[in-house]
Amino acid sequence: MTVTLDDVHALFHLPIAGTFFTPVHRDQTTAVQMVRDALEVDELVVLKEFGDTRGFHLRMSWLRKVYQQLVDAGRYEVAARAYMLHLVACTLFADKSAYYIDVRYLTLFSDLDTPCWAWGMVALTMIYTTLDAASRPDIRQLAGFLSLLQCWIYKHFLRICEQRTQHCAASNPCVMRWKAKQNLLGEAPLMEYRQRLDALTLDDVIWTPYIGHHEHRPFDASSLYSVYVRWESHVARHLPARCLRQFGYIEGTPRPVPEAPAGGIDR
């Protein structure tokens, strides 16, 4: 089993097909202009922020301050860009610092009227990348879009964690059915969770949890796309043929895992 594009699509209603993002080359002049054009911030203020972050980055606290100033001034479309940048910094692109985000991502919100990015592909690539990093013995923390991983567990493994559900319209993303609560793992000893994992059987697994949701969010055949997913320099294998039972199919002998192309993936 694994997290798939179908999980992202059903849990968050994020598009799993769309345009790939190619970041622009950044020097100081370009980076400053990007912030000025997107957020209408004075050049000296931007330069000070770059100095404070020692790079072409914007702090979360800085974004919140700019957002509030734009709302107070009635500049709602510009404020929406600051809000969206802060949102993806705290979710899809979350890192261990939770401190700042690179200005190159402002390009993603230059045109709010034409959403064209494959956000679901981004989410899956990032969770694959962070899980890969977390599996290494010298890594002590897990970063990334953890709401995706947590709610995937809730949907497929009912006996591992208690589900704190809340009323939610059936047409809403599945992720909205759970309440957020701090220190969930702190309510039971770590050994207890390990015992629950060890005790899992096939009967404890919900293989196809979204069948009832397809009425509101039809299954997207793009979820069966196989081989690789990519976001910028991050490349990960996506092999739905190795977990066909999650799609309601009979799983046979899996094909060999393909080698990554030597020169990376162009598109």
C-alpha positions as semicolon CSV with decimal commas, in nm:
position;residue;x (nm);y (nm);z (nm)
1;M;0,000;0,000;0,000
2;T;0,103;0,358;-0,050
3;V;-0,030;0,710;-0,081
4;T;-0,145;0,762;-0,441
5;L;-0,277;1,039;-0,661
6;D;-0,626;0,903;-0,597
7;D;-0,580;0,965;-0,223
8;V;-0,473;1,324;-0,284
9;H;-0,761;1,378;-0,524
10;A;-1,028;1,244;-0,287
11;L;-0,890;1,375;0,042
12;F;-0,816;1,732;-0,069
13;H;-0,989;1,773;-0,408
14;L;-0,661;1,894;-0,551
15;P;-0,613;1,869;-0,929
16;I;-0,374;1,589;-1,022
17;A;-0,320;1,699;-1,381
18;G;-0,207;2,039;-1,502
19;T;0,093;2,252;-1,586
20;F;0,440;2,184;-1,452
21;F;0,609;2,473;-1,275
22;T;0,943;2,590;-1,408
23;P;1,103;2,834;-1,161
24;V;1,249;3,153;-1,300
25;H;1,616;3,238;-1,261
26;R;1,662;3,460;-0,957
27;D;1,912;3,734;-0,898
28;Q;1,851;4,012;-0,650
29;T;1,694;4,245;-0,904
30;T;1,456;3,976;-1,033
31;A;1,365;3,858;-0,683
32;V;1,286;4,211;-0,563
33;Q;1,075;4,277;-0,873
34;M;0,880;3,955;-0,815
35;V;0,781;4,064;-0,465
36;R;0,702;4,419;-0,572
37;D;0,481;4,303;-0,859
38;A;0,301;4,031;-0,662
39;L;0,260;4,194;-0,320
40;E;0,304;4,565;-0,394
41;V;0,572;4,606;-0,128
42;D;0,832;4,885;-0,135
43;E;1,175;4,783;-0,266
44;L;1,357;4,888;0,053
45;V;1,121;4,674;0,262
46;V;1,188;4,375;0,037
47;L;1,565;4,424;0,054
48;K;1,550;4,439;0,433
49;E;1,354;4,113;0,438
50;F;1,612;3,946;0,213
51;G;1,882;4,067;0,448
52;D;1,702;3,932;0,753
53;T;1,653;3,590;0,591
54;R;1,997;3,588;0,424
55;G;1,855;3,495;0,088
56;F;1,559;3,540;-0,143
57;H;1,310;3,428;0,120
58;L;1,002;3,567;0,295
59;R;0,927;3,487;0,659
60;M;0,587;3,356;0,763
61;S;0,551;3,637;1,016
62;W;0,639;3,892;0,744
63;L;0,378;3,746;0,509
64;R;0,110;3,764;0,778
65;K;0,195;4,128;0,844
66;V;0,183;4,218;0,473
67;Y;-0,144;4,027;0,434
68;Q;-0,310;4,224;0,713
69;Q;-0,187;4,556;0,571
70;L;-0,326;4,468;0,228
71;V;-0,663;4,366;0,371
72;D;-0,683;4,687;0,573
73;A;-0,610;4,882;0,254
74;G;-0,879;4,695;0,060
75;R;-0,626;4,534;-0,176
76;Y;-0,796;4,196;-0,161
77;E;-0,657;4,034;-0,476
78;V;-0,301;4,118;-0,375
79;A;-0,376;4,002;-0,020
80;A;-0,495;3,672;-0,166
81;R;-0,149;3,614;-0,311
82;A;0,014;3,665;0,028
83;Y;-0,244;3,433;0,186
84;M;-0,194;3,157;-0,073
85;L;0,185;3,178;-0,047
86;H;0,161;3,146;0,331
87;L;-0,083;2,856;0,293
88;V;0,141;2,643;0,070
89;A;0,441;2,727;0,289
90;C;0,259;2,575;0,587
91;T;0,126;2,271;0,401
92;L;0,267;2,145;0,071
93;F;0,615;2,295;0,116
94;A;0,640;2,271;0,494
95;D;0,992;2,206;0,618
96;K;1,134;2,153;0,966
97;S;1,201;2,519;1,027
98;A;0,848;2,646;0,946
99;Y;1,022;2,982;0,917
100;Y;1,020;3,112;0,559
101;I;0,949;3,032;0,193
102;D;1,139;3,106;-0,127
103;V;1,012;3,399;-0,334
104;R;1,014;3,190;-0,654
105;Y;0,679;3,042;-0,548
106;L;0,512;3,380;-0,592
107;T;0,503;3,296;-0,963
108;L;0,244;3,032;-0,885
109;F;-0,005;3,301;-0,781
110;S;0,060;3,570;-1,040
111;D;-0,273;3,488;-1,209
112;L;-0,540;3,390;-0,959
113;D;-0,813;3,363;-1,224
114;T;-0,651;3,071;-1,408
115;P;-0,565;2,783;-1,173
116;C;-0,357;2,552;-1,387
117;W;-0,106;2,384;-1,160
118;A;-0,112;2,013;-1,077
119;W;-0,126;2,073;-0,701
120;G;-0,210;1,709;-0,629
121;M;0,103;1,597;-0,809
122;V;0,302;1,847;-0,602
123;A;0,153;1,717;-0,277
124;L;0,231;1,355;-0,361
125;T;0,585;1,425;-0,478
126;M;0,664;1,620;-0,163
127;I;0,525;1,355;0,074
128;Y;0,720;1,084;-0,111
129;T;1,036;1,294;-0,087
130;T;0,998;1,369;0,284
131;L;0,911;1,008;0,369
132;D;1,220;0,894;0,182
133;A;1,433;1,137;0,382
134;A;1,270;1,036;0,712
135;S;1,350;0,669;0,652
136;R;1,723;0,737;0,683
137;P;1,885;0,655;1,018
138;D;2,036;1,000;1,069
139;I;1,703;1,183;1,033
140;R;1,508;1,250;1,353
141;Q;1,204;1,442;1,228
142;L;0,945;1,414;0,953
143;A;0,865;1,728;0,753
144;G;0,631;1,791;0,463
145;F;0,256;1,779;0,403
146;L;0,173;1,567;0,707
147;S;-0,204;1,626;0,688
148;L;-0,199;1,409;0,375
149;L;-0,018;1,124;0,549
150;Q;-0,227;1,149;0,866
151;C;-0,563;1,146;0,690
152;W;-0,450;0,868;0,457
153;I;-0,391;0,660;0,771
154;Y;-0,735;0,752;0,907
155;K;-0,901;0,644;0,583
156;H;-0,722;0,311;0,538
157;F;-0,638;0,191;0,891
158;L;-0,928;0,250;1,127
159;R;-0,772;0,066;1,422
160;I;-0,446;0,258;1,443
161;C;-0,571;0,600;1,553
162;E;-0,897;0,719;1,695
163;Q;-1,084;0,925;1,438
164;R;-1,218;1,255;1,565
165;T;-1,484;1,321;1,308
166;Q;-1,696;1,628;1,259
167;H;-2,005;1,702;1,054
168;C;-1,914;1,773;0,694
169;A;-2,111;1,792;0,371
170;A;-2,065;1,477;0,164
171;S;-1,945;1,681;-0,132
172;N;-1,660;1,843;0,064
173;P;-1,305;1,705;0,055
174;C;-1,274;1,399;0,277
175;V;-1,003;1,565;0,485
176;M;-1,264;1,804;0,630
177;R;-1,430;1,518;0,818
178;W;-1,169;1,517;1,095
179;K;-1,107;1,757;1,376
180;A;-0,757;1,880;1,442
181;K;-0,621;1,814;1,788
182;Q;-0,273;1,860;1,927
183;N;-0,064;1,578;2,072
184;L;-0,273;1,296;1,928
185;L;0,013;1,050;1,963
186;G;0,068;1,167;2,319
187;E;-0,258;1,004;2,428
188;A;-0,116;0,652;2,395
189;P;0,236;0,519;2,451
190;L;0,448;0,471;2,141
191;M;0,468;0,097;2,211
192;E;0,089;0,075;2,195
193;Y;0,089;0,218;1,842
194;R;0,358;-0,028;1,742
195;Q;0,145;-0,312;1,878
196;R;-0,154;-0,188;1,680
197;L;0,057;-0,186;1,365
198;D;0,188;-0,536;1,431
199;A;-0,163;-0,666;1,491
200;L;-0,306;-0,539;1,160
201;T;-0,458;-0,801;0,932
202;L;-0,605;-0,778;0,583
203;D;-0,952;-0,748;0,737
204;D;-0,842;-0,433;0,923
205;V;-0,753;-0,248;0,603
206;I;-1,003;-0,032;0,415
207;W;-0,871;-0,085;0,063
208;T;-1,114;0,136;-0,132
209;P;-1,240;0,404;0,108
210;Y;-1,352;0,655;-0,158
211;I;-1,612;0,453;-0,349
212;G;-1,896;0,638;-0,177
213;H;-1,725;0,971;-0,246
214;H;-1,698;0,915;-0,623
215;E;-2,052;1,047;-0,659
216;H;-1,916;1,389;-0,564
217;R;-1,559;1,355;-0,688
218;P;-1,542;1,102;-0,975
219;F;-1,239;0,879;-1,000
220;D;-0,973;1,040;-1,221
221;A;-0,795;0,795;-1,451
222;S;-0,481;1,008;-1,414
223;S;-0,444;0,840;-1,074
224;L;-0,323;0,532;-1,261
225;Y;-0,036;0,724;-1,420
226;S;0,272;0,513;-1,361
227;V;0,648;0,558;-1,333
228;Y;0,743;0,907;-1,202
229;V;0,602;1,221;-1,042
230;R;0,804;1,539;-1,019
231;W;0,811;1,879;-0,856
232;E;1,109;2,099;-0,947
233;S;1,419;1,892;-0,861
234;H;1,222;1,632;-0,661
235;V;1,153;1,311;-0,852
236;A;0,973;1,009;-0,706
237;R;0,839;0,682;-0,839
238;H;0,460;0,650;-0,856
239;L;0,370;0,284;-0,916
240;P;-0,006;0,224;-0,887
241;A;0,040;-0,115;-1,056
242;R;0,200;-0,231;-0,729
243;C;-0,105;-0,140;-0,520
244;L;-0,397;-0,216;-0,753
245;R;-0,613;-0,337;-0,467
246;Q;-0,645;0,025;-0,356
247;F;-0,818;0,094;-0,689
248;G;-1,054;-0,203;-0,665
249;Y;-0,856;-0,425;-0,901
250;I;-0,699;-0,767;-0,855
251;E;-0,329;-0,735;-0,791
252;G;-0,096;-0,966;-0,979
253;T;0,279;-1,005;-0,991
254;P;0,422;-0,652;-0,998
255;R;0,645;-0,541;-1,280
256;P;1,011;-0,455;-1,210
257;V;1,067;-0,106;-1,074
258;P;1,205;0,114;-1,355
259;E;1,535;0,291;-1,314
260;A;1,532;0,669;-1,292
261;P;1,646;0,839;-1,614
262;A;2,007;0,953;-1,596
263;G;1,931;1,309;-1,699
264;G;1,624;1,354;-1,483
265;I;1,275;1,427;-1,610
266;D;1,212;1,712;-1,849
267;R;0,834;1,726;-1,826
